Amino acid sequence: MRARRLAARWLIPVEGAPIEHGALLIGPEGRVQAVGPDSSVPRPSDVLAEDFGNAVILPGLINTHTHLELTGFAGEVQDLDFPAWIRRLRELKATRAPAEYLEAARQGLAACYGGGVTTIADTGDSGAVLQVLAESGGSGVAYQEVFGPHPEQAEPSLADLRDKVASQARWSCGRVRVGVSPHAPYSVSGPLFRAVAAWARSERLPLAVHIAESVAETELVGNGSGPFAEAWRARGIPLPRPSGLSPVAWLAEHGVLSDRTLCIHAVQLGPLDIDRLSESGAAVAHCPVSNQAHRHGTAPLEAMLGAGIRVGIGTDSEVSVGRLDMLAEANAARSLARLSAGAVIELCTLGGARAIGLGSDTGSLRVGKWGDCAVVRVREAGEESSPADMVLASSPTDLLLTCLGGRDVYRAL
Ligand SMILES: [Zn+2]
């Protein structure tokens, strides 16, 4: 790859204040060689140089929760209560062949790039996203899902997971990592959670879990009641004794929380749960638009950030939210918590990178990190508007370029 130099009216490095008339030099190996005011960043004669004018260069966005294998199912599951929604989605997934999963993953990844995203944390069952990430030189963590609500399924489900992860090892290369995802407390038994968490720990694999998402999940875990409990009874799945625990406390009890754990959603949290997450070092993928779409309630974003929890922003699947739009998520997160535009941009970039263990490689524009960036055209704004405000006010059609390790992965025509 040729070295390249990007310049624009504004540059948001995230680590450090926004730079007016900023520039970025990315070396041939794809890492940032220099960043700063345009006048101070070298201009080697053999470098491809572009000036985007009235635009903002910012770090590539980190989407900490996707299901890209579900791309193409937008609008297919609607107006159902959450347990029925999950059931319908399971039926839909069964209709898709492996080649279709690969195609869906390719389209989903292209949609991410078209939204300024450079790194994803994806959970899925088919393995398609991992393969597509690896084949296309992408960046992220692909968490292999495992299911099994019946306690007797624990052993065979773990064996199946181990086989899948072993067969996927060849795709774990470059900037692509494999993780595991025991799906959720309404689809995975306590014994299976415990076994997968212990195995992931011994293999040093990252783990992602949908947790504390719906009230129905809280009812199932706490006192064995509610619509998930009814669904289990109908399927002949034995209900465990009521634990009296919150979903997060129940996860902790099963050894699932650690600094390699990504807790997806984390809406139904009490103060003790926030303390527990903070003490364990677990991170959170905050999905405000999905939480709203499913009427799960509001995640306590400010309290989580106040407790020092690593929080990133995720879109969830297009089945839940329609379009994968990180800036829409950013604006939704901002309306939930009293955050500045700069703080929200940080959540979508460095915050997300840290949440999935990639904070030393990406998430900010700093010398030595990967040259991952997005370039957004901005409109003339008032004096009081910061570059971060301008990015948040932009529309999806304002994205000019997405650059992954110095390579164009999206460019507006
Ligand atoms: Zn999800």
Boltz pocket constraint, residues with backbone or C-beta under 6 A from the ligand:
constraints:
  - pocket:
      binder: B
      contacts: [[A, 65], [A, 66], [A, 67], [A, 210], [A, 264], [A, 316], [A, 317]]
      max_distance: 6.0
